[in-house]
Structures are given as C-alpha cells and as structure tokens.
Amino acid sequence: MRRPPYRSAPRLWRRGAPAALALAALTLGTAPATATAAPTAEPAAPGGHCARLARLHVPGAELQQAACLDELTTAGTVASGHTDPADWAGLTPKDLAVPSGVPGIQVDGYFPDGSTTNTNHGWNHDAQFVLRLPDRWNGGLVVAGTPGNREQYANDRAIADRVLAQGYAYAATDKGNTGLAFHRDGRTPGDAIAEWNERVTQLTRAARAAVAQRYHRPPARTLVTGLSNAGYLVRWQLENHPELYDGGVDWEGTLWRADGPTLLDFLPKALRAYPVYAAGGEGAEAARQQMYAAGFPEGSEFLWPYHHKVYWDLTQRIYREELDPGFDGATEAGTPYCPTGTPACDTDYDYPARPDEVRQAVARIGLTGRIGKPLITLHGTLDALLPISRDSDVYARMVRESGRGFLHRYYRIEGGTHTDALTDAFPGRLRPLTPCHHTAVTALEDWLRTGHRPPASGTVALRPGQDPATLANSCSLDTGRAAGASS
C-alpha cells in the first residue's frame, strides 16, 4: 500500500514562532590544531569582561543559559564543555590553525519546538542555538545554520573560531531538526527543510536584539554564512529576508529548484552508473561517461568510492523521503543500496517522472536567484557530492538571469571538494575551502564597509607545490580577472 504524500505525524514545531550535505555526519574526524592567532577586534565593548551577562535575554527563547568564558573559540570551549567536537568532526583540515584570546559571553538555549532529535546538554529538544558575544567587539554579527543534519556547534572550527577572533558576535542554530531521520519532523513533504529557513530567520532577529542588549547598540553589519545545507540557507535568506542582513557567504550551498537540477536528479544516476564503473570490464568506460553526464567532474574518480560508500545512497534516500515520501509506500527512506529493478528502489528514482505534488514540495523550499544583498559563493571544482556544474554554476546563472549579478561574486575553487577532511585523506590531490571562506568573509566586509569590490568571479587556480599547512590557512580569491568584470 502506497503511503500518501501527506504524513500522518503531528506537526512538531510551531509555525507561529518568529521565525539537508555535508549531509550526514562524516566518518572522518579531525583533532583541533594548536596554533594561535591574535584577535583583530576593535575597541573593547562597554562595561568590560562579560558585562550585563545577567541582563541578557534572547527574545523568544524558551530556555537559555549564559556563561562568562575566558575563551570563546575551540581553544577553550572544548575543555570548558561549551562546544561538542562530534558536531564538527570531519569538516576541517587537520592543519587549520585555532585562534585564541577571545573572552566573552556564551548563551546556549532553545526556542519552543516539539521535536526532540538534538541531545546536546541532555535537553532532547530541537531549535537549539548558541550565541557568542566577545568582549572586544568589531560591531558585526555573523549568523549561521549548520551543514548536513548536524547540531548547533558544527561550524565552531570552520567558521566561528575565525569570526570570533576578528571580533564578530556569532550565532548558530541546529535548524530545528537533526540527524538522519530529520524527515520525520513535520506533517507535509518539505516541512522539515522549510523549518530550517524559518529557524535561521528567527535566530537572526533574536541575536540582533541580544547583541544590542550586550553592547548598547545594534550590529552595524549582520552577515549570514554557512556550508552545504547551510549555504542553501544563506541563499534563501538573502532572497527572502534581505532586510535582516548586509550580505552573505555561501559555501557550496545545496541547490533546490522545482524544475531541477537537484540532488534527486543526479544521485540516482550515480547509484546506477558507479557500480558498473567500479566493476571494470565491459561497460566500465560507458559508465564513467554516464557519471560525467550526470555532473560528476572529470578527475574526481578517486573520490567516487568514498562517496558511494558514505554519501550518495544515504543522501538520496533521506532527502527523497523528506520531499517524496510516497515513492516507496510504507517503507521509510527506502532500501539501502538496492540494485536497479528492485521495486520502489531509489537507484531507479526518476524525479522528472514523479507527480506534480513532488515538484510542489520542492518549490516550497526552492531558490530563485533573486538575492537582495551582496553574496559571495564558493564551490570546489572536485565536489563529488554536489557537483559544481549541477549546483553553484546553475545558481550563479540564476542570479545573473534575475538581474542581480552586480550583487554576486562566484569563485570556483580548483581542487576543492565537499568536505575539507578529505584533503587529509588525499594529500596533494585536494585543497581545503575553509581558508577560502575566511578570505571571502574579509572580502565581503571590505565590500560592505568601503565599497571595494572583491576580485572578479572566476576559477581560483591551485598552484602546485604548496604544503598542507599553507593550503589549510591561506587562500587568495584572485582569479586573474579585473575586479570590475561582470559576475
């Protein structure tokens, strides 16, 4: 019996509250590096260390806990218990430097929500957030969602450490649902992902108010950023709520659009073609060409075994369940690694042939390219999860076609792939995107403060012979084109 597209489970979060990949947790983990970098924040915030801690209130929060910390970066929060390394395992290269010397206030809490997938703090409550307010504040606020289906500390190494050291206040949300069964949250197809967008909006409004309480003035600049699913959230926010932000940095965001391409288009093709390619012999070369035709970049073959084992099958099944639960009837999230020809098998999923209701579900969360504030997009040319030709290349074209190209810079990072820990597994063949994100945030700040436009859009070449530590901590966005060139 086929399950109807509408779920019978009760709605698990409140739409009335103010208001995926690294798509699943990587099996690769990385230990924090120990290098330090001096903070570059502007004058100290009024009142000194942790001033007004007792008076801070995050609007709309059902629960909050504030702490005065000597260190807000992971150089201190790992030991103090104010982060969870499991949230950010596998997302950064091992040689990434860890800044330190950032005292201030951390607020942990959650907004009203009925789902319970996030177990941080033993709360068993979703819509958790973290807010960090450095004593030495540069006047800015950075807001982020989380990649994949991870929890609120997922960006702590890749993003939070650096922006806190620069003096920004920082806020992040778990997006309202977490884990590999995130699709259970909601009543109708697309509800769980739609909640992600509303939770970022909710946190941005609340964090701006809390910043004003701490520093006696609202943030002069509010930036939104994130990677993978959180990069999608950056795009959506700048399209739908540009009034809340001054700009954003999108790190290989997931592309959703009703008429494709989406991951539901290209992942089934990979699930069909890759086993034939991997088996070798007759048909292997034709299967390789089918992988290229699906969007997987030439030269990324060495990444295919890992992505087949870890990502492609799982990602296809759980996101298809979120947007098209009726495909496999009463089965939840399909049958892992089912061979082609198996009934209701995701390997044979054909998005264009699915009923209109499926495209309507995707349209609910879809992107248009109509950004309202400056956006910098980064994407690795060897991304073997969200192939660049089916994702950010398409989104950049959408932005241009909507007449917003003057607000966009798009950098194709040669040798970059979807998760930076893979650069340690394949030394000399990949480069991390984390330092490129750091450079992009600085470039966006300069763009907003001085009007100096970042380098022109294009491909950032990977220069041969750079050592891993250098690649992990520096990245120029110079594409060799004039800065005034069209995006």
LUMKE-933624 format. One record per residue (C-alpha): x, y, z. Coordinates in pm, 1 decimal. Each point is the difference from the previous one (the first is absolute). Example, Ala and Ser with C-alpha at 12.3 -4.5 7.8 and 13.67 -1.06 7.14 Angstrom:
BEGIN
((1230.0; -450.0; 780.0)) ((137.0; 344.0; -66.0)) 
This chain:
BEGIN
((0.0; 0.0; 0.0)) ((143.7; 335.1; -100.9)) ((38.7; 257.7; 268.2)) ((-170.9; 328.2; -89.0)) ((222.7; 301.6; -51.1)) ((-136.9; 161.7; 316.2)) ((135.3; -141.5; 323.2)) ((-229.6; -96.1; 282.5)) ((249.9; 103.4; 269.2)) ((-92.2; 314.4; 194.0)) ((165.6; 329.0; -77.8)) ((303.1; 13.5; 231.4)) ((94.4; 365.2; -2.4)) ((-186.7; 326.6; 27.4)) ((-40.4; 191.6; -322.1)) ((-124.0; 291.6; 210.3)) ((336.7; 47.4; 170.7)) ((195.6; 287.9; -150.2)) ((145.1; -124.6; -245.8)) ((934.3; -1417.7; -843.5)) ((522.5; -97.4; -157.2)) ((286.0; -25.4; 175.7)) ((-341.1; -163.1; 22.0)) ((70.1; -263.4; 262.9)) ((274.9; -20.2; 258.2)) ((333.3; -91.9; -159.0)) ((178.5; -304.7; 130.3)) ((324.2; 196.3; -17.5)) ((87.9; 197.7; 313.8)) ((270.0; 259.9; 52.5)) ((167.6; 114.3; 319.7)) ((31.0; 373.9; 64.0)) ((329.7; 161.6; -97.8)) ((187.2; 202.7; 260.7)) ((126.5; 309.3; -182.9)) ((-124.9; 337.1; 119.6)) ((-86.0; 326.8; -171.7)) ((-46.1; 338.8; 163.6)) ((-350.1; 145.5; -8.8)) ((-55.2; 302.9; -221.1)) ((-302.9; 143.4; 175.2)) ((-57.5; 370.2; 45.8)) ((-30.9; 175.5; 339.4)) ((-128.9; -190.6; 300.2)) ((-374.1; -22.7; 48.9)) ((-152.6; 230.3; 262.6)) ((24.0; -128.3; 354.0)) ((294.6; -237.1; -31.9)) ((16.7; -377.2; 33.2)) ((-342.8; -163.9; -24.6)) ((-185.7; 320.7; 86.7)) ((-381.9; -25.2; 24.5)) ((9.6; -379.7; -7.0)) ((-285.5; -24.0; 251.0)) ((-215.5; 237.5; -204.1)) ((29.9; -179.2; -333.2)) ((-323.4; -142.0; -136.0)) ((-33.1; -172.1; -337.1)) ((-347.7; 97.8; -122.5)) ((-227.6; -297.6; -53.8)) ((229.3; -250.6; 171.1)) ((-175.1; -257.7; 214.5)) ((323.2; -73.6; 187.3)) ((338.4; 170.1; 10.1)) ((319.4; -44.7; 200.9)) ((266.9; 271.0; -4.8)) ((362.7; -52.8; 100.1)) ((298.1; 233.3; 34.9)) ((294.7; -166.8; -176.1)) ((367.5; 83.8; -18.9)) ((5.2; -151.9; -350.6)) ((-282.6; -13.6; -256.2)) ((194.5; -184.2; -272.4)) ((54.7; -374.9; -3.5)) ((342.2; 66.3; 155.0)) ((-198.3; 28.8; 324.6)) ((-353.8; -125.3; -57.1)) ((105.5; -362.4; -54.8)) ((146.0; -14.4; 349.7)) ((-275.7; 208.7; 159.0)) ((-275.0; -210.3; -156.6)) ((-151.9; 287.7; -198.5)) ((26.0; -176.6; -334.5)) ((-38.3; -356.0; -125.3)) ((286.4; -121.9; -222.3)) ((-226.5; -275.2; -136.0)) ((-210.8; 273.0; -162.6)) ((291.5; 124.2; -209.6)) ((202.7; -317.2; -54.5)) ((113.9; -45.9; -358.2)) ((-70.9; 350.1; -128.2)) ((344.7; 163.5; 17.9)) ((360.7; -89.0; -92.1)) ((224.3; -116.8; 282.3)) ((250.2; 283.6; -56.3)) ((-258.4; 276.6; 46.6)) ((126.0; 245.6; 262.9)) ((-214.2; 58.9; 308.6)) ((-14.1; 364.7; 110.8)) ((-19.6; 89.0; 367.8)) ((-23.0; 299.8; 230.7)) ((-374.1; 67.9; -36.3)) ((-171.0; 40.9; 339.1)) ((-370.9; 70.1; 22.3)) ((-350.3; -133.9; 55.5)) ((-152.3; -319.2; -139.8)) ((-375.1; -53.1; 7.8)) ((-140.2; -346.7; -67.0)) ((-369.8; -65.2; -24.3)) ((-297.2; -99.6; -209.8)) ((-315.4; 142.9; -149.4)) ((-341.6; -166.2; 40.7)) ((-10.7; -321.3; -205.0)) ((-165.5; -338.9; 34.7)) ((265.2; -219.2; -164.7)) ((276.6; -162.1; 203.6)) ((284.5; -111.7; -226.7)) ((270.1; 229.9; 146.9)) ((146.6; -154.5; 315.9)) ((259.8; 268.7; 78.7)) ((0.1; 97.3; 370.4)) ((-234.7; -291.0; 66.4)) ((-286.4; 224.8; -105.9)) ((-143.4; -233.5; -267.8)) ((-149.7; 307.3; -158.8)) ((34.2; 145.2; -348.6)) ((32.8; 364.0; -107.5)) ((314.3; 26.0; 214.6)) ((230.5; 296.2; -57.9)) ((332.9; 137.5; 114.5)) ((79.4; 370.5; 24.4)) ((352.6; 130.1; 68.7)) ((69.0; 363.3; 92.0)) ((371.1; 91.1; 17.3)) ((119.7; 269.2; 240.4)) ((189.9; 166.1; -285.1)) ((-270.0; 54.8; -261.2)) ((48.9; 127.8; -353.3)) ((-363.1; 106.9; -41.1)) ((-105.0; -298.9; -211.6)) ((-211.4; -313.8; 35.8)) ((42.1; -326.5; -192.5)) ((-298.0; -239.0; -12.2)) ((22.6; -358.0; -126.4)) ((-204.4; -311.1; -46.0)) ((172.1; -337.5; 10.1)) ((116.5; -232.9; -276.6)) ((-163.9; -333.3; -61.0)) ((-224.5; -100.4; 285.8)) ((245.1; 102.6; 270.8)) ((-54.7; 191.2; 323.1)) ((74.2; 359.1; 93.5)) ((373.3; -33.8; 67.8)) ((79.3; -140.1; -345.5)) ((156.7; 325.8; -123.4)) ((216.7; 62.4; 304.3)) ((330.1; -96.9; -162.7)) ((-72.7; 96.1; -360.1)) ((-172.7; 336.5; 55.2)) ((-52.9; 109.7; 360.9)) ((363.4; -10.5; 111.5)) ((111.9; 236.8; -273.0)) ((-284.1; 252.3; 15.2)) ((16.1; 16.6; 380.0)) ((372.2; 69.9; -19.4)) ((-81.3; 286.0; -236.7)) ((-239.1; 143.6; 257.8)) ((-337.5; -104.2; -136.9)) ((-285.9; -117.5; 215.7)) ((-108.1; -343.5; -122.1)) ((-327.9; -193.7; 5.1)) ((-90.5; -344.4; -133.7)) ((-308.8; -220.5; -4.0)) ((-54.1; -374.8; -35.7)) ((-270.2; 91.2; -256.9)) ((-282.2; -156.9; 203.4)) ((66.1; -366.9; -78.7)) ((310.9; -216.0; -12.9)) ((125.6; -347.2; -84.3)) ((-64.5; -246.3; -277.6)) ((-373.2; -21.5; 76.9)) ((-52.1; 377.2; -21.2)) ((-275.6; -66.3; -254.9)) ((-227.6; -121.6; 279.9)) ((-38.9; 360.7; 117.4)) ((-311.8; 148.3; -154.2)) ((-331.9; -94.6; -150.0)) ((39.6; 62.1; -373.9)) ((287.2; -51.8; -246.5)) ((261.7; 271.0; 31.4)) ((-102.5; 109.0; 350.6)) ((330.5; -93.8; 163.7)) ((212.4; 196.3; -249.1)) ((-242.9; 294.0; 3.5)) ((53.3; 13.4; 376.1)) ((374.4; 44.4; -54.5)) ((-64.7; 329.4; -176.2)) ((-237.1; 127.9; 266.6)) ((236.9; -94.6; 281.3)) ((283.5; 203.6; -155.4)) ((-233.3; 297.2; -36.3)) ((-115.4; -43.0; 359.6)) ((354.7; -18.9; 135.4)) ((116.4; 300.6; -201.4)) ((-269.7; 221.0; 145.0)) ((61.8; -126.1; 352.4)) ((379.2; 24.9; -25.2)) ((-15.1; 357.3; -128.7)) ((-208.8; 94.2; 304.1)) ((234.6; -178.5; 240.9)) ((302.6; 172.0; -157.3)) ((-165.1; 336.2; 58.0)) ((-57.7; -92.5; 366.3)) ((365.2; -95.2; 49.4)) ((164.5; 289.5; -185.6)) ((-262.1; 277.8; 30.9)) ((-37.9; 20.6; -377.5)) ((-118.3; -230.8; -277.2)) ((252.9; -163.4; -229.8)) ((133.2; 227.4; -270.3)) ((28.9; -299.7; -231.6)) ((-182.1; -332.8; 3.6)) ((141.6; -275.8; -219.9)) ((-146.6; -342.3; -70.9)) ((221.4; -291.0; -97.0)) ((24.2; -377.5; -6.8)) ((106.9; -304.1; -195.1)) ((-196.0; -263.1; -190.1)) ((-357.6; -0.9; 133.8)) ((87.5; 315.9; 190.4)) ((124.8; 155.6; -325.1)) ((-348.3; -62.7; -137.7)) ((-134.8; 186.0; 303.9)) ((222.2; 298.9; -84.4)) ((-144.4; 14.4; -350.4)) ((-356.5; -33.8; 127.0)) ((42.4; 270.3; 265.4)) ((146.7; 253.4; -243.1)) ((-283.6; -72.4; -243.3)) ((-281.2; 10.3; 255.4)) ((121.4; 215.1; 291.7)) ((264.7; 238.0; -135.6)) ((-118.4; 262.4; 250.0)) ((162.2; -201.2; 282.0)) ((349.0; -18.2; -148.8)) ((268.7; 209.2; -159.5)) ((143.8; -291.5; -198.3)) ((92.0; -366.0; 3.6)) ((255.5; -266.9; -88.5)) ((-138.8; -319.8; -153.4)) ((238.2; -296.1; 25.5)) ((-114.7; -259.8; -256.8)) ((-368.6; 35.1; 86.4)) ((-248.1; -270.2; -96.0)) ((-214.1; 95.2; -300.6)) ((-373.8; -57.7; 16.3)) ((-224.8; 100.4; -289.5)) ((-319.3; -161.1; -116.9)) ((112.8; -57.4; -358.6)) ((344.9; -123.1; 101.4)) ((277.7; -65.1; 15.3)) ((-12.2; -127.5; 356.1)) ((182.0; -283.1; 172.5)) ((-307.8; -214.0; -72.2)) ((98.0; 25.8; -368.2)) ((367.0; -91.8; 7.5)) ((41.3; -233.8; 298.7)) ((-216.0; -282.7; -144.8)) ((206.2; 21.0; -319.1)) ((316.1; -46.3; 206.0)) ((-154.2; -292.5; 186.8)) ((-71.5; -169.6; -333.6)) ((325.1; 77.9; -179.8)) ((266.0; -22.8; 269.9)) ((-29.6; -375.7; 78.5)) ((43.0; -75.6; -369.7)) ((302.7; 228.2; -19.6)) ((151.0; -148.2; 318.7)) ((-42.2; -356.4; -125.8)) ((223.8; 71.4; -296.5)) ((-6.6; -193.3; -321.9)) ((-253.4; 47.5; -275.3)) ((-227.3; 292.2; 68.9)) ((233.6; 175.8; 245.1)) ((98.2; 277.5; -237.3)) ((-360.7; 62.5; -102.7)) ((-89.5; 19.7; 369.3)) ((276.9; 253.0; 57.2)) ((-145.0; 216.1; -274.6)) ((-341.6; -32.9; 162.5)) ((149.9; 131.6; 324.3)) ((140.8; 298.6; -186.2)) ((-334.3; 58.6; -169.3)) ((-169.8; -3.6; 341.7)) ((231.0; 285.9; 103.3)) ((278.4; -173.5; 192.2)) ((317.6; 178.0; -109.2)) ((269.9; -163.3; -204.7)) ((297.0; -59.8; 226.9)) ((-213.9; -73.4; 305.6)) ((4.9; -375.9; -53.4)) ((227.1; -57.6; 301.2)) ((-277.5; 145.5; 219.8)) ((-280.0; -217.2; -134.9)) ((59.7; -313.7; 216.4)) ((-21.4; 201.6; 322.5)) ((-309.2; 192.9; -109.2)) ((-172.0; -318.7; -115.7)) ((66.3; -161.4; 337.4)) ((-83.5; 300.6; 221.8)) ((-216.3; 252.7; -178.6)) ((-182.9; -66.7; -324.1)) ((-240.1; -274.3; 105.6)) ((-79.5; 138.8; 345.3)) ((-41.1; 356.5; -123.4)) ((-232.8; -101.1; -282.0)) ((-221.4; -205.8; 228.0)) ((-44.9; 242.2; 289.8)) ((-56.1; 310.8; -214.1)) ((-229.3; -186.1; -234.8)) ((-196.1; -112.8; 309.3)) ((-30.3; 362.9; 109.8)) ((-130.3; 119.9; -336.6)) ((-161.1; -309.0; -153.4)) ((-98.3; -243.6; 278.3)) ((-259.5; -168.0; -219.9)) ((263.6; -144.4; -233.8)) ((73.9; -306.0; 214.3)) ((-341.4; -54.5; 153.7)) ((6.8; -94.2; 367.5)) ((378.5; -47.0; 0.3)) ((184.8; 283.8; 169.8)) ((292.2; 146.7; -194.6)) ((30.4; -285.7; -243.6)) ((220.1; -308.7; -12.0)) ((375.6; 59.5; 31.9)) ((202.6; -82.5; -309.7)) ((-285.1; -175.4; -177.0)) ((97.1; -113.1; -351.7)) ((-172.9; 146.5; -299.5)) ((-329.3; -174.7; -73.8)) ((-91.6; -39.7; 368.5)) ((-353.5; 132.0; 58.4)) ((-8.2; 353.6; 146.1)) ((379.3; 18.0; -15.6)) ((169.8; 339.1; 26.1)) ((261.7; -116.4; -248.6)) ((-275.3; 22.9; -262.7)) ((-151.7; 323.7; 129.4)) ((-106.7; 228.1; -286.3)) ((-73.8; 348.5; 130.2)) ((-143.9; 142.0; -326.3)) ((-248.1; -289.8; -16.8)) ((-133.7; 49.8; 350.7)) ((-344.2; 159.0; 64.1)) ((-41.2; 377.4; 5.1)) ((-39.7; -12.3; 378.3)) ((370.4; -83.7; 29.3)) ((106.6; 305.6; -198.1)) ((-239.1; 206.5; 210.5)) ((176.7; -121.9; 313.3)) ((336.5; 99.6; -147.4)) ((-143.3; 335.6; -110.8)) ((-85.9; 76.3; 364.7)) ((370.1; 3.7; 83.2)) ((124.4; 100.5; -344.1)) ((243.3; 275.0; -93.6)) ((-46.0; 271.9; -261.4)) ((333.0; 182.5; -21.2)) ((-169.7; 327.9; 93.2)) ((242.6; 96.1; 276.2)) ((-47.6; 337.7; 165.8)) ((342.3; 53.1; 160.1)) ((362.7; -73.8; -102.0)) ((85.9; -370.0; -12.6)) ((329.6; -182.7; -45.5)) ((-25.1; -364.7; -109.8)) ((282.4; -256.4; 27.9)) ((-5.0; -350.5; -147.4)) ((271.1; -260.9; -59.9)) ((50.0; -125.1; -354.1)) ((38.9; -359.9; 126.5)) ((-314.9; -9.3; 211.5)) ((-119.4; -360.5; -32.1)) ((-314.9; 43.2; 208.5)) ((-151.6; 317.7; -144.8)) ((173.2; 21.5; -340.3)) ((85.4; 359.4; -81.8)) ((-154.0; -12.6; -349.0)) ((-335.2; -104.4; 148.0)) ((8.3; 237.4; 293.0)) ((187.6; 328.2; 34.7)) ((58.6; 41.6; -374.1)) ((-377.2; -17.5; -36.9)) ((-67.9; 230.5; 293.7)) ((244.4; 262.2; -130.9)) ((-188.1; -6.6; -330.7)) ((-330.0; 39.4; 187.0)) ((136.4; 308.0; 175.9)) ((116.5; 153.0; -328.5)) ((-328.5; -76.7; -175.6)) ((-192.9; 164.0; 282.3)) ((195.0; 320.7; -55.3)) ((189.8; -25.1; 330.8)) ((345.3; -84.0; -134.4)) ((138.5; 330.8; 129.9)) ((-65.8; -132.2; 353.1)) ((181.9; -329.6; -54.7)) ((353.8; -131.1; -5.0)) ((52.5; -367.3; -82.9)) ((330.3; -182.9; 50.6)) ((57.8; -348.7; -136.1)) ((279.7; -137.6; 223.6)) ((223.8; -233.4; -201.5)) ((64.6; -324.7; 186.1)) ((-263.4; 60.4; 265.4)) ((-245.6; -270.9; 100.4)) ((-308.0; -9.9; 221.5)) ((157.5; -66.4; 341.1)) ((343.3; 123.4; 96.6)) ((105.9; -303.3; 206.2)) ((38.0; -186.0; -329.9)) ((300.2; 221.9; -76.8)) ((183.3; -189.1; 274.2)) ((-103.5; -335.6; -143.1)) ((123.4; 98.9; -348.6)) ((303.5; 225.5; 55.1)) ((120.3; 179.1; -309.4)) ((-321.0; -65.0; -192.4)) ((-244.8; 233.9; 174.2)) ((-4.9; 341.0; 165.6)) ((-217.9; 110.4; 293.8)) ((-263.5; 269.4; -40.0)) ((8.5; 115.5; 364.0)) ((271.0; 264.8; -55.9)) ((-179.8; 115.0; -315.9)) ((-308.0; 55.9; 213.6)) ((208.5; 205.2; 243.9)) ((125.7; 214.3; -288.0)) ((-351.4; 35.8; -135.9)) ((-135.0; 131.6; 332.4)) ((278.3; 259.9; 6.5)) ((-70.1; 92.6; -362.8)) ((-371.3; 36.8; 72.6)) ((74.0; 220.4; 300.4)) ((218.9; 222.8; -215.2)) ((-267.4; 10.4; -271.1)) ((-261.3; 114.8; 250.9)) ((213.0; 249.6; 193.5)) ((197.9; 165.3; -278.4)) ((-176.9; -95.3; -321.2)) ((316.6; -172.4; -123.0)) ((-128.2; -284.8; -211.6)) ((161.6; -344.4; 38.5)) ((195.9; -154.9; -286.7)) ((-205.3; -88.2; -304.1)) ((-184.1; -330.0; -7.4)) ((187.9; -290.5; -151.0)) ((213.7; -303.5; 77.5)) ((258.2; 25.3; 277.7)) ((293.3; -206.2; -123.8)) ((177.7; -250.0; 222.0)) ((368.6; 78.1; -16.1)) ((213.3; -315.6; 10.9)) ((248.9; -70.9; 275.3)) ((-174.9; 164.6; 296.2)) ((40.8; -182.2; 330.3)) ((-311.9; -115.3; 191.0)) ((39.6; 251.6; 283.2)) ((10.5; 289.1; -245.8)) ((-302.4; -128.7; -189.6)) ((-191.6; -48.1; 325.0)) ((49.5; 359.9; 110.2)) ((20.3; 225.0; -304.8)) ((-198.5; 52.5; -317.8)) ((-1.5; 283.5; -249.0)) ((-320.0; 61.2; -196.2)) ((190.7; 159.8; -286.3)) ((-129.8; -147.8; -324.1)) ((230.8; 198.5; -226.2)) ((-287.9; 213.1; -127.9)) ((-66.0; 367.6; 56.7)) ((-198.5; 70.1; 316.8)) ((-259.4; 194.8; -196.0)) ((-76.4; -291.4; -230.9)) ((-354.3; -129.0; -7.9)) ((-99.4; -272.9; 239.4)) 
